[in-house]
Amino acid sequence: MNLETKWLEDFVALANTRSFSASARQRHVTQPAFSRRIRALEQALDTTLVDRSTTPIGLTAEGQLFLVTARNLVDQLNESMSHLRGLSIANEALDIVAAHSLALSFYPPWISRLQKGLGELPTRLVAMNVGEAIHVLREGNCDLMLAYYDPFATMQLDTKVFPSFSIGNVKMLPVSLADADGKPLFSLDQPDPVPYLTYSQGAFLGRSVHMVLKNDPLRLKLRTVYETAMAEGLKGMVMQGVGMAWIPDFCIREELKSKRLVRAGDERLDIPLEIRLYRCSLVHKPGVERLWKQMMKLPRDFLQA
């Protein structure tokens, strides 16, 4: 049998409130995610704990019996954790998921700037692709999501359920390694096919590039030689002189400044994107609520990286 501690805490909360929606709010997750966790607990125990046919919901005989064990385990665990770790809600770290390139190149200077306005802000950051990050946010398994936004390519989120702050603007630039004369090793103006380093199918940045190229005859010149989901991976291959790629400008500032990388195409082919910080309004974790209120008081230009 494989039980997760959070399932026991969920079940105790449900027994107290007799409401899936109220328990989900108390547990800082969305209601669908909470319901799935209760189902997972029942499946692990191979028994039905909750009588869903009544309003408010009730517990089955097995559920009432198991509640005693669940409460004892949760109480003992909380007491031990409080003693060993001395943690409080006020100091609890915020769990943030972010696109890989944002986690590597954007997040460190941005969070440093934000903390100058808000004070110390404990966080835990996990990098993943945008599609996975959206799924994690919807499931209530993170506090905040840092992601790119493109009105033409973004998977749309309900703005009431998933409010966001605009915290930066970025451009994706077509770039190539420079040759000995400082000119692009691969240019979109050259007559021959261009070796193209592209984002994997389904990658968010790839969708943005596709939207720009889909009606442009230029796409016929591109000969794909490498694919990856990560902008940093494409940057590495561009630096090796393998081909050209569209890369967010903040990832290549130093390389552009030193002229190791140069434009492979003119500004007409730049792709503007926005960077946003999202939360789920159905999750009411004190640390998130406090951060959101503090951010609303800051000048817009202070939030922008």
N, C-alpha and C positions, 0 to 999 in steps of 0.2 A: 504494500500500500504506500502510495506517495502523496502525502498531504502537504499543501503549502500553508504557512502560517497565516497569510493574508486571507485565505478562505475561511479559516476559523474565526478571524476577526470580523469578516463579512457576515458570517452566520450569526454571531453574537449581536452585531448591529441590527440585523434583520429581525431577530427575535425580540429586540427591544422596541423597534419602531413599527413592526408589522407592515412595513411599506417598502417596496423596492426603490421607489424614487427618493424617499426620505433617507433611506440607508445609503443609497449611492451618493447623495450630497454629503452625508456624514463621512463617508469613506473617500471622498475627493475623487470619484471616478464617474464616468457617464453611466446612465442606467443600463444600456445594453451590455456594457463591459461588466457591470456588477452582476447582472442576471447570468451571464456566462460563467462567472466565477462560482456562483451558487450551484449551477448545474455541474460544474467540474467537481465540486465537493461531493455532490450526491453520486456522481459517477464513480469517484474514487472509493466511496463507502458502499457502493452498489445498493443504495436504498434511497427512498424519497423522504426528504426531511421537511419539505414545505408543502402545505396544502394550498395550492394556488386557486382553488375554486371558490374561496370565500373572500370577502372584503370587510375589514382588513384581512390580510392573509394570516393563516394559522400554521401551527407546526403539527406534523403527524406524530403519532405515538413514538416512532423512532426518533423524530426530530427533538421531541421534548426530552427523551432520554439522553441523546447525544449533546444537548445544550449544556447539561451539567458538566460534562467532560470538557467541552469546548471552552466554557467560561473559566474553569480551573486552569486549563493550559494557557489561555490568553493572559489571565491575571498573573500567573507565575512567570511567564515570559516577560511581561511588561515590567514587573518588579525587578527581575534580574537585569534587564537592559537598562533600566533607570539607574540602578545601583552601579553597574559596571561602566556605563558610558556617560552618565550625567548629562544627557542631552535634553534640550527643551525645544518646544515648537518654534520659539522665537529665533533659535540659532540653526534650525534645520536647513540643510542645503537644498537649493532648487535644482531639479533635474531638467536639463536642457538637451534637446536633440537638435542637430544642425547638419546641413549639407556638408560633405567632406571639405570642399574648398573653403567654405565659410568657417568651419571649425579650425582649419589650419592657418588661414591667412587673415581672416576678418575678425573673428571673435576676440583674440587676445587684446588688440589695441582698443576695440570697441568696449569690452567689459571693463578695461582699465579706465577708460574715459568716463563710463557710467558711474563707476564707484567713486570717482572724484566728486560727483554731484550727489550721490546717495549714501556714501559710506560703504563699509565692508559688506560684501554680498557673496556669501558662500554658495558655490554652484558645483554641479557635477555635469560634465559635458560628454555626450556620446555622438560620434559622427556616423551618419548613414545617408543613403540616398533620399531625395525629397519624397518619393512615393512612400517609402518605409516610414519616414518621419511623420507624414500626414496620418498614416495608419496608427502609429504610436500615440499621436495627439488625440485622435478620435476615440481610441480605446481608453483614454485617461491614464496612460502609463508614463506620462511625462508631465512636467509643469509648464514648460514653454517650448516653442519650436522656432528656430531661426532658419529662414528659408528664402529663396529667391521668389520673386513675384513677377509674372509676365501675364498681362491680361489676355494675351492671345494663346498662351500655352499652359498656363497654370490650371491644375485641377481645382475647380472653384470650391470654396468653403463658405458656408453660411456665415455672414459677417456678424449676425446676432449671437450665434453660438460660439464662433471662433473670432473674436475681435483681434485686431492687430495694430501695432505701431510701425510706421515707416521709419527705419533707422539708417537707411543708406541708399545711394544710387550707384550703379556700376554699369560699365559697358563691356561687352564681349568684343574683343578685337581680333581680326584675322592676322595672325603673326607667323613669322618664319625666322629661322636662324639667319643671321647676317653672314654674307660672304666676306672675303678679304677686303673688298672695296666698300663694305658697309651697306650693300644692297641685299634685298631678300634672296635667299638661296632658292626659294620657291615663290613665285609671284602669280597672283590670279590674273595678271595681264599677259602672262606668257602664252604663246600659241599652243604649246604642247600640254598634254594632260598633267594635272597637278597632283602629286602624292598627298593624300588627304588623311589627316588623323581626326577621327570622329568619335562622338559619344555613343555608347552602346544604346541599343533600342530600348526605349522606355526611360532613359535618363532625362531629367528635367531640362538641363541645358541643351541636350540634343534636340528636344522638341522646339526650343526657341530658335535654334539654328535652322531647323527644317522649315519653320514658318517663314523665315526670311528667304530661303533658297528655293522653295517649292515652285514659285512662278518666275524664277530667274534662270535664264539659259546658262548662266555660269555653272550651275550644278552639273551640267553635262561634262565639264572639264575635270571634275573632281574624281580622282581614282583612289578609292579607300584602300589604305595599306595597314591601318591599325585602328582598333576600337577599345574603349574603356569607358567606364561610367564616371571616372573622376577627372576633374580639370587638372589636378596636379600630375596625374599620370600622363595626360596629353602634353603638358608643359615639359615633362622630362623627355618625352620623345622628340618634341620640337627642338629642345636644346641639343639633342644628339644629331640633328640634321636629317631626320627621317622623313619629315613632311611639314605641312602647315596645318594650323588648327585655329579655331575660335576659342579664346581663353579670357576669363574675367580680368579686367585691367589691374585689380588690386593684387592678383596673384603674380603679376609680372612687372611690377613697377621698377624694381631694381634692374631687371634685365633690359627693360626699355631705356632706362636712364643711362645705363652703360653701353647701350646700343649693341648688346649681344643678340637681342631680338629686335626685329623691325617689322613694320607693317607689310603684310602680304597683299593688302588691298586698301582702297581708299575709304574715307569715312562713311560713304554711302552704305558700306557693308557692316558698320558697327551695329551692335544689338544692345539697346538700352534695357536694363533690368532694374528692379527695385529690390531692396532687401527688407524683409519684415520680420517682426517678432510677434508670434501668435500665442494665444492661450485659449483654453476652453472655459467659457463662462459658466458651464454646469459644474465645474470643479471649484470648490471654495476653500482651497488651502490657504491658511492665514498668511504664509510668506508670500504667496503669489498675489493675494489681494493687496497686501501692503506695498509690494513692489509696483503693481499696476497703478495704484493711487499716487505713489510718489512720482512715477514717470509722467503721469498726466499733468503734474505741476511744473515739470521742467520745460524750458523753452524748446521748441521744435528743433532749432539749430543745434541744441546741446545733445539731443538724441541722435542726430545724424552723425555718422562716422566720417 
